[in-house]
Amino acid sequence: MIADEVQGVGTVDHAPVYPREIMRRALELSASAIILVHNHPSGDPQPSTDDIHLTHQIIAVGKPLKVAVHRQAGPCKLEGIADYLGHYSRRP
């Protein structure tokens, strides 16, 4: 692991996250892959529609840059988001 950093802090029901900023930081660190982690203050481990949409956006931004998004972890169970996405993003 190169770094473990907080990229944003949200409120009870929203956290501003920008895929380009996530990838910008990955490139600054010369990372070939990232792991996304977040929590759900509600305690509900199921990824929301917004979680799934944002993860798709981050994967899409990372592909041409050759930065893989391995999985999203946290109270969303480790495999949970991948189940909804249908796959893990692999290095292109």
Backbone bond lengths (Angstrom), bond angles and torsions (degrees), N, CA, C in turn:
res aa  C-N    CA-C-N  psi(-1)  N-CA   C-N-CA  omega(-1)  CA-C   N-CA-C  phi
1 M - - - 1.441 - - 1.525 108.25 -
2 I 1.315 115.52 130.15 1.463 121.57 -179.87 1.525 110.43 -82.80
3 A 1.338 116.73 -43.67 1.460 120.55 -175.98 1.518 110.27 -155.78
4 D 1.318 114.78 155.10 1.465 123.14 175.03 1.523 105.11 -130.44
5 E 1.331 116.26 103.02 1.457 120.38 -171.37 1.519 112.25 -130.91
6 V 1.315 115.89 150.22 1.463 122.21 171.97 1.521 106.75 -86.43
7 Q 1.311 116.32 123.96 1.462 120.70 179.74 1.520 112.12 -98.19
8 G 1.320 116.87 -15.34 1.455 119.69 179.55 1.509 110.77 -173.82
9 V 1.317 114.83 156.67 1.460 122.06 176.83 1.517 106.99 -129.00
10 G 1.307 115.73 134.50 1.450 119.54 -176.59 1.511 113.24 -114.33
11 T 1.312 113.49 -166.70 1.460 122.09 177.46 1.525 107.68 -103.15
12 V 1.297 116.38 -166.79 1.462 121.15 -179.61 1.519 112.03 -61.09
13 D 1.334 118.10 -33.82 1.465 119.48 -174.82 1.526 115.33 -127.92
14 H 1.334 117.62 12.18 1.465 118.67 -179.58 1.524 110.23 -161.05
15 A 1.322 115.07 140.34 1.466 121.44 173.44 1.521 107.72 -133.29
16 P 1.321 117.93 119.52 1.459 119.16 178.96 1.531 110.01 -70.33
17 V 1.317 115.78 120.11 1.459 122.34 -179.72 1.521 107.54 -132.07
18 Y 1.329 116.36 132.84 1.450 121.26 -177.49 1.526 108.95 -121.57
19 P 1.339 117.65 112.77 1.466 120.52 -178.31 1.527 113.35 -51.30
20 R 1.317 118.78 -39.60 1.469 120.01 -178.40 1.525 111.55 -64.24
21 E 1.344 116.85 -34.43 1.463 120.34 179.18 1.523 110.85 -72.18
22 I 1.321 116.54 -36.31 1.465 120.27 176.40 1.525 109.22 -62.76
23 M 1.323 116.72 -47.35 1.467 119.85 -179.35 1.521 112.25 -70.40
24 R 1.313 117.47 -33.80 1.468 119.99 176.37 1.524 109.62 -57.59
25 R 1.329 116.10 -45.73 1.468 120.00 -179.55 1.537 110.62 -67.21
26 A 1.312 117.54 -40.20 1.468 120.37 177.52 1.524 110.29 -58.92
27 L 1.328 117.24 -42.41 1.466 121.07 179.36 1.529 111.54 -68.43
28 E 1.334 117.27 -38.60 1.464 120.00 176.78 1.523 111.25 -58.53
29 L 1.332 115.85 -34.41 1.465 121.22 -179.04 1.532 112.56 -90.08
30 S 1.330 116.70 0.85 1.472 122.20 -176.02 1.527 111.32 56.78
31 A 1.308 116.55 37.00 1.465 121.87 -179.63 1.525 109.87 -79.09
32 S 1.315 116.04 140.93 1.464 120.52 175.31 1.524 110.94 -97.73
33 A 1.335 116.14 -8.86 1.462 120.53 179.28 1.523 108.89 -157.07
34 I 1.329 115.21 156.56 1.466 120.70 175.97 1.527 109.05 -132.83
35 I 1.306 115.18 156.37 1.462 122.27 171.92 1.523 106.03 -120.75
36 L 1.304 116.45 125.12 1.461 121.66 179.00 1.521 109.18 -93.48
37 V 1.320 116.26 136.40 1.462 121.43 178.87 1.519 108.16 -135.28
38 H 1.306 116.18 135.03 1.457 120.27 173.05 1.515 108.97 -152.59
39 N 1.309 115.88 168.91 1.455 118.53 177.85 1.514 110.30 -120.37
40 H 1.301 114.96 165.20 1.457 122.87 174.00 1.518 107.09 -117.18
41 P 1.331 117.69 107.31 1.463 119.17 -179.64 1.533 112.94 -56.27
42 S 1.320 117.11 -25.56 1.465 120.18 179.85 1.521 111.93 -70.11
43 G 1.340 116.72 -20.29 1.454 120.85 -176.93 1.517 113.49 86.21
44 D 1.332 118.00 -6.61 1.467 121.67 178.21 1.524 108.04 -74.01
45 P 1.338 118.17 116.98 1.459 120.09 -174.76 1.525 114.92 -78.21
46 Q 1.314 118.68 -7.82 1.468 120.18 -177.34 1.520 110.97 -75.28
47 P 1.340 117.36 133.49 1.468 119.62 176.83 1.528 110.01 -65.57
48 S 1.306 115.58 137.05 1.458 120.56 178.77 1.524 110.01 -79.16
49 T 1.311 115.87 168.63 1.462 120.92 174.79 1.522 109.86 -58.22
50 D 1.327 116.70 -40.66 1.471 120.25 177.94 1.525 111.45 -64.48
51 D 1.347 117.80 -39.41 1.470 120.83 177.11 1.525 110.31 -58.74
52 I 1.306 115.71 -46.17 1.463 121.41 -177.79 1.524 110.52 -65.03
53 H 1.332 116.51 -45.53 1.468 120.97 -179.88 1.534 110.77 -61.90
54 L 1.323 116.65 -46.32 1.462 120.62 -179.18 1.530 110.97 -64.03
55 T 1.322 117.11 -40.18 1.462 120.07 178.66 1.525 110.49 -62.69
56 H 1.333 117.22 -41.67 1.469 120.43 175.94 1.534 110.68 -59.61
57 Q 1.331 116.73 -41.60 1.469 120.24 179.33 1.529 111.13 -63.10
58 I 1.328 116.64 -44.13 1.461 120.62 -178.85 1.528 110.29 -64.70
59 I 1.330 117.33 -42.16 1.465 121.25 176.92 1.526 110.09 -60.02
60 A 1.329 116.61 -44.36 1.471 121.25 -178.49 1.522 111.53 -63.42
61 V 1.321 117.60 -40.19 1.461 120.94 179.00 1.527 110.08 -68.32
62 G 1.311 117.48 -36.84 1.458 121.52 -177.19 1.518 115.12 -74.22
63 K 1.330 117.85 -29.72 1.473 120.26 -174.48 1.525 113.56 -56.73
64 P 1.329 120.33 -53.76 1.469 118.26 -178.61 1.533 112.98 -67.66
65 L 1.325 116.22 -17.71 1.467 120.65 178.39 1.522 112.15 -91.34
66 K 1.348 115.79 -2.23 1.462 122.66 -177.99 1.530 112.22 60.37
67 V 1.342 115.21 38.92 1.465 121.81 173.74 1.525 106.43 -113.85
68 A 1.317 115.93 112.75 1.459 121.45 -178.14 1.518 111.03 -82.79
69 V 1.326 115.74 146.70 1.457 122.64 172.70 1.525 105.06 -109.44
70 H 1.319 115.69 104.59 1.457 119.04 -173.21 1.524 113.65 -72.47
71 R 1.321 117.22 -44.88 1.460 119.70 179.61 1.519 109.23 -172.20
72 Q 1.294 114.13 165.19 1.451 120.66 174.70 1.513 106.00 -110.20
73 A 1.319 117.18 128.93 1.457 121.30 -174.42 1.519 110.66 -123.25
74 G 1.288 116.24 176.50 1.458 122.92 179.22 1.505 108.30 122.48
75 P 1.318 118.05 -158.49 1.451 119.31 177.81 1.524 113.51 -57.43
76 C 1.347 118.14 -21.53 1.458 119.16 164.70 1.515 102.72 -70.11
77 K 1.322 118.42 111.70 1.468 120.13 -174.58 1.521 110.48 -47.02
78 L 1.317 117.23 148.99 1.465 121.95 -171.42 1.516 113.23 -50.04
79 E 1.303 117.62 -43.86 1.456 119.62 -178.09 1.524 111.96 -87.07
80 G 1.309 118.42 -10.81 1.460 122.11 -173.00 1.512 114.99 -54.04
81 I 1.312 117.17 -52.19 1.462 119.26 -176.97 1.517 110.20 -67.77
82 A 1.328 117.62 -36.75 1.464 120.39 179.63 1.524 110.70 -65.03
83 D 1.333 116.69 -37.11 1.460 119.78 177.14 1.524 110.24 -59.10
84 Y 1.321 116.12 -42.54 1.458 119.95 -179.26 1.525 111.80 -72.00
85 L 1.315 116.68 -33.09 1.462 120.28 179.74 1.521 111.22 -78.92
86 G 1.315 116.94 -23.51 1.440 121.15 -179.70 1.518 114.37 88.74
87 H 1.335 117.23 -3.94 1.463 120.97 178.53 1.512 109.49 -173.07
88 Y 1.306 116.17 166.51 1.458 121.16 168.61 1.516 106.61 -93.64
89 S 1.289 116.06 146.08 1.462 118.40 174.59 1.512 107.26 -71.91
90 R 1.285 116.69 127.08 1.470 121.48 177.36 1.523 108.30 -105.25
91 R 1.293 115.23 156.69 1.459 119.85 177.36 1.530 107.96 -57.75
92 P 1.340 117.92 128.73 1.478 120.36 -178.17 1.516 112.81 -62.57
